[in-house]
Amino acid sequence: MKKQSSNSIDINILIAHAIDGDSTALSQILNEVNDFVFNLSLRMLGTIADAEDAILIKIITNLSSFKMNSKFETWVYRIASNYLVDYKKSMFAQYPLDFSYYANDIKFKSDESIEHVFEKIESEQLANELKLSCTNVMLQCLTPVNRCIFILGTMFEMNSQLASEILDMTPQNYRKRLSRSRKKMQEFLFENCGLAGGSCKCINRIHYAITCTRLNPDNLEYSKLTFLDKDLLDEHKSIMEDIEEQVDVFKNLSWYHSTLDNESFIRNLLSSNDVIKLLNFTKEELQ
């Protein structure tokens, strides 16, 4: 998540300057959280377009509520997780999925002859794009809260104490719901996903995905993303217990740099006539 390591004193100083209206400090703070927020949003909402929504505005407008005696990273996790669990504007929030529907979609919408239609290299590129998209879609079959639990526990490898604090539940309840969500996902993967021994192969769904506009050969969105070194996120997560083999499909998904240009974002934000009201950065709020 961080481009460079910084201690809590440094981040607190940046926050104080940002609240006083320092746009450079604000940009540095966004650099601290931008990639994390993007990856969490991408997994929670299911599409790149929805992940690029104004979640950073939520962090900025709540920045003055951050208590300097707590960890900034934990505060960001909480703000982002709560926002994404309740988010209603994404495509999958408006058209929700479940495992039964998606399993039927996979079962009846595959074409084994399709691998002969495209050139081998093109087929591999399209299949990889579909795989990256499909794994995010699978996550949408979980309820928003269980999806967030699954992502924090499996992908972000967060321990139950920290994750339960972020989601405002007991560690026991968190572990129980994480176990149930993993079991549901494992059963679905084992039965349906070729990556985990199931029946479906991404290459056999290319034609169907193109036909129903789930895949655009002229705009491979995931292929355009730049990869993020996962080691950069290690200081923001804890070691978790061993997980079953099927769920490694999600544990091993790629991490990406955010698509947001922080400098342009800050410049456009500060040029708004309503910026002072929007950011709500007042010294009185800190007292």
C-alpha positions in Angstrom: 0.0 0.0 0.0 2.7 2.4 0.8 5.2 3.7 -1.7 7.7 4.3 1.1 7.6 3.4 4.8 6.7 6.2 7.2 6.1 6.2 10.9 3.0 7.3 12.7 4.5 10.7 13.6 5.1 11.5 9.9 1.6 10.5 8.9 0.1 12.5 11.8 2.1 15.6 10.7 0.9 15.1 7.1 -2.7 14.8 8.3 -2.5 18.0 10.4 -1.1 19.9 7.4 -3.8 18.5 5.1 -6.5 19.5 7.4 -5.0 23.0 7.4 -5.4 23.1 3.6 -2.0 21.8 2.4 -2.7 20.1 -0.9 0.8 18.6 -1.1 0.3 16.9 2.2 -3.1 15.7 1.1 -1.6 14.2 -2.0 1.0 12.4 0.0 -1.7 10.9 2.2 -3.6 9.7 -0.8 -0.3 8.1 -2.1 -0.2 6.2 1.2 -3.7 4.6 0.7 -4.5 4.8 -3.0 -3.4 1.3 -4.1 -4.9 -0.4 -1.1 -8.3 1.4 -1.6 -8.3 0.5 -5.3 -7.6 -3.2 -4.7 -10.2 -3.5 -2.0 -12.7 -1.6 -4.1 -12.0 -3.8 -7.1 -12.7 -7.0 -5.2 -15.7 -5.6 -3.3 -17.5 -4.0 -6.3 -16.4 -6.4 -9.1 -15.5 -4.0 -11.9 -12.7 -1.5 -12.6 -15.1 1.2 -13.5 -16.9 1.0 -10.1 -13.6 0.7 -8.3 -12.6 4.1 -9.6 -15.5 5.8 -7.9 -15.0 8.6 -5.4 -14.2 6.5 -2.3 -11.1 8.7 -1.7 -13.5 11.6 -1.3 -15.0 9.6 1.6 -11.6 9.3 3.2 -10.8 13.0 2.6 -14.1 14.3 4.0 -13.6 12.2 7.1 -10.0 13.0 7.6 -10.6 15.5 10.4 -12.3 12.8 12.5 -9.1 10.7 12.6 -7.8 10.4 16.1 -4.1 10.9 16.2 -3.6 8.3 18.9 -4.8 5.4 16.7 -3.2 3.8 13.6 -4.0 5.6 10.4 -4.0 2.4 8.4 -6.6 0.8 10.6 -8.8 3.9 10.3 -8.5 3.8 6.5 -9.5 0.1 6.5 -12.5 0.9 8.6 -13.7 3.8 6.5 -13.1 2.0 3.2 -14.7 -1.3 4.3 -17.8 0.3 5.8 -18.2 2.5 2.7 -17.9 -0.5 0.3 -20.2 -2.8 2.3 -23.0 -0.2 2.1 -22.2 1.0 -1.5 -25.4 0.8 -3.7 -24.3 2.3 -7.0 -22.2 -0.5 -8.4 -23.5 -2.8 -11.1 -23.6 -5.8 -8.9 -25.4 -4.0 -6.1 -28.1 -3.2 -8.6 -28.1 -6.7 -10.2 -27.0 -9.0 -7.4 -25.6 -12.5 -8.0 -25.6 -15.7 -6.1 -23.7 -19.0 -6.5 -26.6 -20.9 -7.9 -27.2 -18.4 -10.7 -23.6 -18.1 -11.6 -23.1 -21.9 -11.6 -26.0 -22.2 -14.1 -24.5 -19.5 -16.2 -21.1 -21.3 -16.3 -22.7 -24.7 -17.0 -24.8 -23.7 -19.9 -22.8 -20.9 -21.5 -19.5 -22.7 -22.4 -18.4 -23.6 -25.9 -15.5 -26.1 -26.2 -15.0 -25.4 -29.9 -14.2 -21.7 -29.3 -10.4 -22.4 -28.8 -10.2 -23.1 -32.5 -11.8 -19.8 -33.5 -9.0 -17.4 -32.3 -5.3 -17.6 -32.8 -3.6 -19.3 -29.9 -1.9 -16.1 -28.5 -5.1 -14.1 -28.9 -7.1 -16.9 -27.2 -4.7 -17.0 -24.2 -4.9 -13.2 -23.8 -8.7 -13.2 -23.9 -8.9 -16.2 -21.6 -6.6 -14.5 -19.1 -8.7 -11.3 -19.2 -11.8 -13.3 -18.6 -10.2 -15.2 -15.7 -9.3 -11.9 -14.0 -12.8 -10.6 -14.5 -14.5 -13.8 -13.5 -12.7 -14.2 -10.2 -14.0 -10.8 -9.2 -17.5 -11.7 -10.3 -17.4 -14.8 -8.1 -16.8 -12.6 -5.1 -20.0 -10.8 -5.8 -21.9 -14.0 -5.1 -21.2 -13.5 -1.4 -23.2 -10.9 0.6 -21.4 -7.6 1.0 -20.4 -8.2 4.6 -19.3 -11.8 4.0 -17.5 -10.6 0.8 -15.5 -8.1 2.8 -14.7 -10.7 5.5 -13.5 -13.1 2.8 -11.4 -10.5 1.1 -9.8 -9.2 4.3 -9.1 -12.7 5.6 -8.1 -14.5 2.4 -6.6 -11.8 0.1 -5.3 -9.3 2.6 -4.4 -12.1 5.0 -5.6 -10.1 8.0 -5.8 -11.7 11.4 -9.1 -12.0 13.1 -8.4 -9.5 15.9 -7.7 -6.6 13.5 -10.4 -7.6 10.9 -13.1 -7.9 13.6 -12.1 -4.5 15.0 -12.4 -2.9 11.5 -15.8 -4.6 10.9 -17.1 -4.0 14.4 -17.8 -7.6 15.3 -16.3 -10.1 17.7 -13.3 -12.1 16.6 -15.3 -15.3 17.1 -18.1 -14.1 14.9 -15.6 -12.9 12.3 -13.8 -16.3 12.2 -17.1 -18.2 12.0 -18.4 -16.1 9.1 -15.0 -16.3 7.3 -15.0 -20.1 7.6 -18.6 -20.3 6.2 -17.7 -18.0 3.3 -14.6 -20.0 2.5 -16.6 -23.2 2.5 -19.2 -21.7 0.1 -16.5 -20.4 -2.2 -14.5 -23.7 -2.1 -17.6 -25.7 -3.0 -18.3 -23.4 -5.9 -14.7 -23.5 -7.2 -14.3 -27.2 -6.8 -17.5 -27.8 -8.8 -17.3 -25.1 -11.4 -13.9 -23.4 -11.8 -11.1 -25.0 -13.9 -8.5 -23.2 -11.8 -9.5 -25.3 -8.8 -10.3 -28.6 -10.6 -13.9 -27.7 -11.7 -15.5 -28.1 -15.0 -15.3 -24.6 -16.6 -12.3 -23.4 -18.7 -12.0 -19.7 -19.3 -11.1 -20.3 -23.0 -14.4 -22.1 -23.6 -16.4 -19.0 -22.4 -14.7 -16.4 -24.6 -17.4 -16.3 -27.4 -20.2 -16.1 -24.9 -18.5 -13.4 -22.9 -17.9 -11.4 -26.0 -21.5 -11.9 -27.2 -23.0 -10.6 -23.9 -20.4 -7.8 -23.7 -18.7 -9.1 -20.6 -15.5 -9.2 -22.6 -14.3 -6.6 -25.1 -11.4 -7.8 -27.2 -10.6 -4.2 -28.1 -10.4 -3.1 -24.5 -8.8 -5.6 -22.2 -9.1 -3.5 -19.0 -7.2 -5.9 -16.6 -4.3 -6.3 -19.1 -3.9 -2.5 -19.0 -3.4 -2.3 -15.2 0.1 -2.1 -13.9 1.1 -4.7 -11.3 1.8 -3.8 -7.7 4.5 -5.5 -5.8 2.6 -7.4 -3.1 5.5 -7.1 -0.7 4.6 -3.4 -0.4 1.4 -4.4 1.4 3.0 -6.7 3.9 3.3 -4.0 6.7 -0.4 -3.5 6.5 -1.5 -7.1 7.1 -0.9 -9.9 9.5 -0.1 -13.6 9.0 -3.3 -15.7 8.9 -3.9 -19.4 9.4 -3.4 -21.9 6.5 -6.3 -22.0 4.0 -7.5 -24.8 1.8 -6.1 -25.2 -1.7 -9.1 -24.0 -3.7 -9.2 -20.6 -2.0 -5.6 -20.0 -3.2 -7.3 -19.0 -6.5 -8.1 -15.7 -4.7 -5.0 -15.5 -2.4 -2.8 -15.5 -5.5 -4.7 -12.9 -7.5 -2.7 -10.0 -8.8 -2.4 -6.7 -7.1 -2.6 -3.5 -9.1 -1.5 0.1 -8.9 -4.5 2.4 -8.7 -5.6 4.0 -11.9 -6.2 7.4 -10.2 -3.8 10.3 -10.9 -3.5 11.8 -7.5 -2.2 15.2 -8.7 -5.1 15.7 -11.1 -7.5 14.4 -8.5 -6.3 17.0 -6.0 -6.1 19.8 -8.5 -9.7 19.2 -9.7 -10.9 18.8 -6.2 -9.4 22.1 -5.0 -10.7 24.0 -8.0 -14.3 23.2 -6.9 -16.3 26.1 -5.6 -17.7 23.7 -2.9 -14.3 22.4 -1.8 -14.3 23.9 1.6 -17.7 22.6 2.4 -16.9 19.3 0.9 -13.7 18.7 2.7 -15.0 20.1 5.9 -11.5 20.8 7.1 -12.0 23.2 10.0 -9.8 23.6 13.0 -12.9 23.7 15.2 -13.6 20.0 14.4 -10.3 19.0 15.8 -10.9 20.6 19.2 
